[in-house]
Amino acid sequence: MGRFAIPAACIRLGLCLLMAFVAAAASAQTAPSPALEAAGAHGAPDVDPLAEEGRRLLARHGCTGCHSLDGAAGPGPTFADRWGGLAVVRVGAESRPVPYDRAYLARAVAAPDAELAEGWSAGIMPPYDLDGATLDAMAAALAAAATAAPDPPPTGWDGLIAGLVIFVLGHFVLSAGPLRRPLVNRLGERGFQLAYSLVAAFGMYQLIVGLDATPYVELWPPLPWTQQVPLAVMPVAVSLWVFGFSTPSPTAAGQSARVSEPPKGIIAITRHPALWGFVLWGLAHLPPNGDLATVAFFGGFVVLALGGMWHIDRRRAARLGADWTAFAEQTSVVPFVALLRGRARLRFGRGDLVRLVVSLVVFVGILHTHHLLFGVPALR
């Protein structure tokens, strides 16, 4: 198994990732800072560069993933209209007011639970070791947030729901026989795959833009230990993606003819490795993201992946008949079942070593770019 197979699903995934980047960039660019908006409204050319740097640092360190600058609800107290006033904090069993200034910011960052904001739970925010220049910039951003006009409130749930319908149901509807066959007859297989990929990519774009526009509705608090769940699970999920999308398999789009080949490598473990990668990715991100919109976002991928396994098997069985039955007997949907029952034999080749190295590189890349794409650092 030295060579790689690049199925149509890779093109689809590439388009979805491209639209995810576009959506993330659009979300970042369509919400300029309140200071810039205020300056533009009054024709003033000067915007405090330190405050703008502070906003960037707040986003880079994941602060604005929990604390809004515009008064919107979130997992932590908002930064809006707090600077220069008093913060009511709990110190042990005692509540006391303290000045909301740079000194308080430094203490709150270094030891969040020592002076806990009244009404909020302990053990959620991790401590940060930030230098003086970073704290100065953040302080300037918080001071600007106390005087700037608030950003527009979230628009609602329509965008996220539309994205879920297009992305999740679109996969099932377009791949179903009654609609797929006439579309393939009219567009050809390649044309259909392109149309399918464009629908999936647009659904991904709508999901991310819709997620950014939803209000925060907390289902459970993001406790500190939950941040470690994705770090533990994502190396496996990324490996399943890399191995799954690059290993020849009759379960991949356009590769039904490989049904006569014995399962090799990752396919002997499970015949749906990439989809299991999406299941693990979605489930791993639920514990640290306990708000309703994010649960719907990641839950949609879990439902799509699990349903996709059943849907693919059903279509392959109807189309390939006895050949599919013979192949399915040599592997399993649930990982390792066929191996444990002696129906499959695990065989890896040199190409799988390359896949393992690629998986490691991709995982490290995600770790170090997560804050740029999603506003929250993977490493804290």
LINLINVEN-V462879 format. One record per backbone hydrogen bond with DSSP energy under -1.0 kcal/mol. NH is the residue of the N-H (numbers start at 0). CO is the residue of the C=O. If there is no record, write none. Layout:
((NH | CO) (NH | CO))
//
This chain:
((4 | 245) (9 | 6) (11 | 7) (12 | 8) (13 | 9) (14 | 10) (15 | 11) (16 | 12) (17 | 13) (18 | 14) (19 | 15) (20 | 16) (21 | 17) (22 | 18) (23 | 19) (24 | 20) (25 | 21) (26 | 22) (27 | 23) (28 | 24) (29 | 25) (36 | 32) (37 | 33) (38 | 34) (39 | 35) (40 | 36) (41 | 37) (43 | 38) (51 | 47) (52 | 48) (53 | 49) (54 | 50) (55 | 51) (56 | 52) (57 | 53) (58 | 54) (59 | 55) (60 | 56) (61 | 58) (62 | 57) (63 | 57) (65 | 62) (66 | 62) (75 | 65) (78 | 67) (81 | 78) (83 | 99) (84 | 81) (86 | 97) (88 | 95) (89 | 115) (90 | 93) (93 | 90) (95 | 88) (97 | 86) (99 | 84) (100 | 98) (104 | 100) (105 | 101) (106 | 102) (107 | 103) (108 | 104) (109 | 105) (110 | 106) (113 | 110) (115 | 89) (117 | 87) (119 | 116) (127 | 108) (134 | 130) (135 | 131) (136 | 132) (137 | 133) (138 | 134) (139 | 135) (140 | 136) (141 | 137) (142 | 138) (143 | 139) (144 | 140) (146 | 143) (147 | 143) (155 | 212) (160 | 156) (161 | 157) (162 | 158) (163 | 159) (164 | 160) (165 | 161) (166 | 162) (167 | 163) (170 | 166) (171 | 167) (172 | 168) (173 | 169) (174 | 170) (179 | 175) (180 | 176) (182 | 178) (183 | 179) (184 | 180) (185 | 181) (186 | 182) (187 | 183) (191 | 187) (192 | 188) (193 | 189) (194 | 190) (195 | 191) (196 | 192) (197 | 193) (198 | 194) (199 | 195) (200 | 196) (201 | 197) (202 | 198) (203 | 199) (204 | 200) (205 | 201) (206 | 202) (207 | 203) (208 | 204) (209 | 205) (210 | 206) (211 | 207) (213 | 210) (218 | 289) (219 | 289) (222 | 220) (223 | 122) (225 | 222) (226 | 223) (227 | 224) (231 | 227) (232 | 228) (233 | 229) (236 | 232) (237 | 233) (238 | 234) (239 | 235) (240 | 236) (241 | 237) (242 | 238) (243 | 239) (244 | 240) (245 | 241) (246 | 242) (251 | 248) (254 | 251) (257 | 254) (258 | 255) (260 | 257) (264 | 346) (266 | 263) (267 | 264) (269 | 265) (270 | 331) (275 | 271) (276 | 272) (277 | 273) (278 | 274) (279 | 275) (280 | 276) (281 | 277) (282 | 278) (283 | 279) (284 | 280) (285 | 282) (288 | 285) (291 | 216) (294 | 290) (295 | 291) (296 | 292) (297 | 293) (298 | 294) (299 | 295) (300 | 296) (301 | 297) (302 | 298) (303 | 299) (304 | 300) (305 | 301) (306 | 302) (307 | 303) (308 | 304) (309 | 305) (310 | 306) (311 | 307) (312 | 308) (313 | 309) (314 | 310) (315 | 311) (316 | 312) (317 | 313) (318 | 314) (319 | 315) (320 | 316) (322 | 319) (324 | 320) (325 | 321) (326 | 322) (327 | 323) (328 | 324) (329 | 326) (330 | 327) (335 | 268) (336 | 333) (339 | 335) (340 | 336) (341 | 338) (342 | 337) (343 | 337) (351 | 348) (353 | 349) (354 | 350) (355 | 351) (356 | 352) (357 | 353) (358 | 354) (359 | 355) (360 | 356) (361 | 357) (362 | 358) (363 | 359) (364 | 360) (365 | 361) (366 | 362) (367 | 363) (369 | 365) (372 | 368) (373 | 369) (374 | 370))
//
